[in-house]
Amino acid sequence: MDTPLSPPSNTQSIISPINLILFALLLTLVYLRLRPKPPPTLSKAPPPIVFRTFTPPMLKPYNGENKMPVYLAVNGKVFDVSNGRNFYGPGGPYENFAGRDASRGLACGSFDEDMLTKDLEGPLDDLKGLGEEEWEAMRGWEERFQEKYLVVGKLVAVGDSEATKEGS
């Protein structure tokens, strides 16, 4: 006899509640994985720093007070040490050097006020009287600053031809 085979009566449907839940979960995971992500937001860039020529009176306001950056000079180079504000800014152990030429003080390992040039309108400290060890110490500080901080300018005496060009 040729009777067609009928499907077994105990077959399960592929469309069951658990399968629908699993399928919905799969679609949700695929969507979460492939959905477009918002573009990353970049932090605001710091304002550009222009290399300039400073005289001691022009450098003095850059001592970290009144929300100003902290600059100091070593061997004629002016460094922006604002990232080290805890050390060089107001209340820090090196605060005497902020906004000043710190060459002699760093070379001698002294934070005393008398290591700084008193007359800001006069000539720059020529660093005469420093011994070889002190010159080496100052070069070490200069190298350390160059590795860690930006050079933002150079220090020249008041009345120097470069200072008058910068001011005009």
Phi, psi and chi 1 to 4 in degrees:
 res  aa     phi    psi   chi1   chi2   chi3   chi4
   1 MET       -  137.7  -63.3 -161.7 -144.0      -
   2 ASP  -106.3   86.2  -73.7  -40.0      -      -
   3 THR  -107.0  136.9   57.8      -      -      -
   4 PRO   -66.6  145.2   15.8  -19.6      -      -
   5 LEU   -76.1  131.4  -66.3  173.3      -      -
   6 SER   -99.3  148.8   61.7      -      -      -
   7 PRO   -64.6  147.7   16.5  -21.1      -      -
   8 PRO   -62.0  149.8    2.6   -3.0      -      -
   9 SER   -80.3  -14.1   59.8      -      -      -
  10 ASN  -103.2   25.6   61.6   -6.3      -      -
  11 THR   -74.6  147.7   61.0      -      -      -
  12 GLN   -99.4  148.5  -66.4  178.6  -22.8      -
  13 SER   -82.9  143.9  170.8      -      -      -
  14 ILE   -70.8  -20.7 -163.9  165.5      -      -
  15 ILE   -95.5   79.0  -55.1  175.0      -      -
  16 SER  -109.9  162.2   67.7      -      -      -
  17 PRO   -58.4  -39.9  -24.6   31.2      -      -
  18 ILE   -67.7  -38.1 -170.3   72.6      -      -
  19 ASN   -67.0  -39.0  -74.6  -16.1      -      -
  20 LEU   -63.7  -40.5  -71.1  175.8      -      -
  21 ILE   -65.1  -45.1  -69.0  171.2      -      -
  22 LEU   -63.0  -40.6  -70.9  173.8      -      -
  23 PHE   -65.0  -42.7 -175.4   68.1      -      -
  24 ALA   -63.7  -40.1      -      -      -      -
  25 LEU   -64.5  -42.0 -177.5   62.1      -      -
  26 LEU   -61.2  -46.2  176.6   70.2      -      -
  27 LEU   -61.8  -40.2  -75.1  178.8      -      -
  28 THR   -63.4  -45.3  -57.1      -      -      -
  29 LEU   -64.2  -40.5  -70.1  174.2      -      -
  30 VAL   -63.9  -43.2  167.3      -      -      -
  31 TYR   -61.9  -46.4  169.7   75.7      -      -
  32 LEU   -62.7  -33.6  -68.8  175.3      -      -
  33 ARG   -75.9  -36.5 -178.3   75.5  176.7  134.7
  34 LEU  -101.6   -7.0  -61.9  177.6      -      -
  35 ARG   -64.5  150.9   73.8  175.5  172.1 -169.3
  36 PRO   -68.2  137.9   11.7  -14.9      -      -
  37 LYS   -97.8  147.0  -67.9  175.3  177.6   51.6
  38 PRO   -65.8  148.0   21.1  -28.2      -      -
  39 PRO   -64.1  144.8   20.8  -28.3      -      -
  40 PRO   -66.8  142.8   22.9  -29.8      -      -
  41 THR   -92.7  131.7   56.7      -      -      -
  42 LEU   -91.4  144.9  -59.8  175.0      -      -
  43 SER   -70.6  154.9   60.5      -      -      -
  44 LYS   -66.4  130.9 -174.1  178.6  175.1 -169.6
  45 ALA   -70.4  145.9      -      -      -      -
  46 PRO   -66.8  155.7   22.6  -29.8      -      -
  47 PRO   -62.6  147.4   19.3  -27.1      -      -
  48 PRO   -65.3  144.8   21.3  -28.3      -      -
  49 ILE  -107.2  123.4  -63.5  175.0      -      -
  50 VAL   -97.3  131.8  178.8      -      -      -
  51 PHE   -64.7  124.8 -172.2   88.7      -      -
  52 ARG  -134.8  168.6   -2.5 -178.6  -25.5 -154.5
  53 THR  -100.3  127.0  -57.7      -      -      -
  54 PHE  -112.5  146.2  -69.9   90.7      -      -
  55 THR  -106.0  162.3   61.6      -      -      -
  56 PRO   -53.5  -42.5  -31.6   38.5      -      -
  57 PRO   -66.2  -31.7  -21.2   30.4      -      -
  58 MET   -71.5  -29.8  -70.1  167.7   59.1      -
  59 LEU   -79.4  -28.2 -174.4   59.4      -      -
  60 LYS   -54.1  -41.9 -175.5   75.0  173.2  142.4
  61 PRO   -65.9  -16.7  -15.1   23.6      -      -
  62 TYR   -85.9   59.3  -66.9   93.1      -      -
  63 ASN  -113.0    9.7   58.9    7.7      -      -
  64 GLY    89.0   -6.7      -      -      -      -
  65 GLU   -85.8  156.4  -65.9  176.5   -4.3      -
  66 ASN    56.2   39.3  -57.4  -39.7      -      -
  67 LYS    61.6   21.3  -62.7 -174.9 -179.9 -179.9
  68 MET   -83.6  153.4  -69.2  -70.0  -75.4      -
  69 PRO   -66.9  166.0   15.0  -19.8      -      -
  70 VAL  -107.2  115.9 -176.8      -      -      -
  71 TYR  -117.8  149.9  -68.3  177.1      -      -
  72 LEU  -148.6  157.1   63.2   79.0      -      -
  73 ALA  -111.6  140.3      -      -      -      -
  74 VAL  -135.6  120.9  178.1      -      -      -
  75 ASN    53.6   40.6 -156.8   18.1      -      -
  76 GLY    86.8   -7.1      -      -      -      -
  77 LYS  -102.8  136.0  -65.7  178.5 -176.9  148.2
  78 VAL  -100.5  125.1  178.1      -      -      -
  79 PHE  -110.6  142.0  -65.6   93.4      -      -
  80 ASP   -90.0  102.7  179.9   -5.6      -      -
  81 VAL  -102.7   26.1  -64.7      -      -      -
  82 SER   -59.4  -32.0  -62.4      -      -      -
  83 ASN   -64.6  -23.6  -69.9  -17.7      -      -
  84 GLY  -102.4   33.5      -      -      -      -
  85 ARG   -53.9  -32.4 -175.9  177.7  -66.8  -87.2
  86 ASN   -63.0  -28.2  -66.4  -17.8      -      -
  87 PHE   -93.8  -43.9  -65.8  102.4      -      -
  88 TYR  -102.6  -15.4  -55.1  102.6      -      -
  89 GLY   -85.1 -175.2      -      -      -      -
  90 PRO   -55.3  130.4  -23.9   32.3      -      -
  91 GLY    87.9   -8.4      -      -      -      -
  92 GLY   -84.4  164.0      -      -      -      -
  93 PRO   -65.6  -24.5   19.9  -28.3      -      -
  94 TYR  -106.4   20.9  -60.1   95.2      -      -
  95 GLU   -60.0  -26.4   72.6  178.9  -31.2      -
  96 ASN   -61.3  -26.3  -74.1  -10.6      -      -
  97 PHE   -84.9  -15.0  -60.6  145.1      -      -
  98 ALA   -64.9  128.6      -      -      -      -
  99 GLY    73.5   18.2      -      -      -      -
 100 ARG  -138.3  172.9  -56.1  -69.2  -67.0  -88.3
 101 ASP   -84.7  111.1 -178.3    3.1      -      -
 102 ALA   -96.1    7.8      -      -      -      -
 103 SER   -54.9  -55.4  -58.4      -      -      -
 104 ARG   -65.8  -43.4 -176.0  171.7  -67.0  -85.7
 105 GLY   -62.2  -43.0      -      -      -      -
 106 LEU   -69.2  -38.8  -68.3  172.5      -      -
 107 ALA   -63.4  -39.6      -      -      -      -
 108 CYS   -89.0   -6.1  -64.0      -      -      -
 109 GLY    68.0   32.2      -      -      -      -
 110 SER  -122.9  136.5  174.3      -      -      -
 111 PHE  -101.3    9.4  -49.9  128.7      -      -
 112 ASP   -68.0  148.8  -65.5  -24.7      -      -
 113 GLU   -62.0  -29.8 -168.0   75.8   30.2      -
 114 ASP   -72.5   -7.6   62.2  -25.2      -      -
 115 MET   -81.1  -11.0  -73.0  -72.8  151.0      -
 116 LEU   -96.5  149.8  -58.9  171.4      -      -
 117 THR   -66.7  127.3  -53.1      -      -      -
 118 LYS   -76.7  -46.5  -56.4  -77.3 -176.1  -95.8
 119 ASP   -89.2  101.3 -178.3   14.7      -      -
 120 LEU   -70.5  -21.0  -62.7 -178.5      -      -
 121 GLU   -87.4  -12.3  -60.9  -69.9  -27.8      -
 122 GLY   -84.6 -169.1      -      -      -      -
 123 PRO   -69.0  158.3   24.3  -30.8      -      -
 124 LEU   -69.6  156.5  -64.7  179.2      -      -
 125 ASP   -64.5  122.0 -174.2   -5.9      -      -
 126 ASP   -83.9   -1.6   57.7    9.6      -      -
 127 LEU    62.1   24.5  -55.9  174.6      -      -
 128 LYS   -68.7  147.4  -74.0 -175.5  179.9  171.6
 129 GLY    93.5   -3.6      -      -      -      -
 130 LEU   -81.4  137.1  -67.8 -177.6      -      -
 131 GLY   -83.1  175.6      -      -      -      -
 132 GLU   -60.7  -41.0 -172.0   56.4   39.1      -
 133 GLU   -62.9  -39.3  -74.2 -178.7   21.4      -
 134 GLU   -69.7  -38.7  -68.1  158.4  -30.1      -
 135 TRP   -62.2  -41.0  -84.9  101.8      -      -
 136 GLU   -64.0  -41.3 -163.7   60.0   38.4      -
 137 ALA   -62.6  -42.4      -      -      -      -
 138 MET   -66.2  -40.9 -173.3 -175.3   60.5      -
 139 ARG   -62.0  -37.6  -76.5 -171.1 -149.8  104.9
 140 GLY   -62.7  -44.0      -      -      -      -
 141 TRP   -62.9  -42.7  -82.0  101.2      -      -
 142 GLU   -61.2  -44.2 -174.8  178.7    1.8      -
 143 GLU   -63.0  -42.2  -73.4  174.9   19.0      -
 144 ARG   -60.7  -44.1 -167.3  170.3  -56.3  128.3
 145 PHE   -65.4  -39.3  -76.0  131.0      -      -
 146 GLN   -65.7  -32.4  -76.3 -178.8  -36.9      -
 147 GLU   -73.0  -32.7  -68.7  169.5    1.5      -
 148 LYS  -103.4  -30.1 -155.9  169.9 -178.6 -177.8
 149 TYR  -128.2  161.1  -57.7  112.4      -      -
 150 LEU   -80.7  139.5  -73.3  175.4      -      -
 151 VAL   -85.1  119.9  176.4      -      -      -
 152 VAL  -108.2   -4.1  -65.5      -      -      -
 153 GLY   174.7 -169.7      -      -      -      -
 154 LYS  -131.9  156.0   65.7  179.5  179.8  176.5
 155 LEU  -103.2  127.2 -173.6   65.5      -      -
 156 VAL  -130.3  161.8  -61.6      -      -      -
 157 ALA   -74.1  154.6      -      -      -      -
 158 VAL   -60.5  134.6  173.2      -      -      -
 159 GLY    91.0   -8.5      -      -      -      -
 160 ASP   -64.0  146.8 -172.2  -78.9      -      -
 161 SER   -59.7  -34.6   61.5      -      -      -
 162 GLU   -68.9  -34.1  -69.1 -175.4   62.7      -
 163 ALA   -68.9  -38.9      -      -      -      -
 164 THR   -71.6  -32.7   54.3      -      -      -
 165 LYS   -65.7  -42.6  -83.9 -167.1  -80.4 -173.9
 166 GLU   -64.9  -39.1 -173.5   82.4   17.4      -
 167 GLY   -73.5  -21.8      -      -      -      -
 168 SER   -91.6      -   57.3      -      -      -
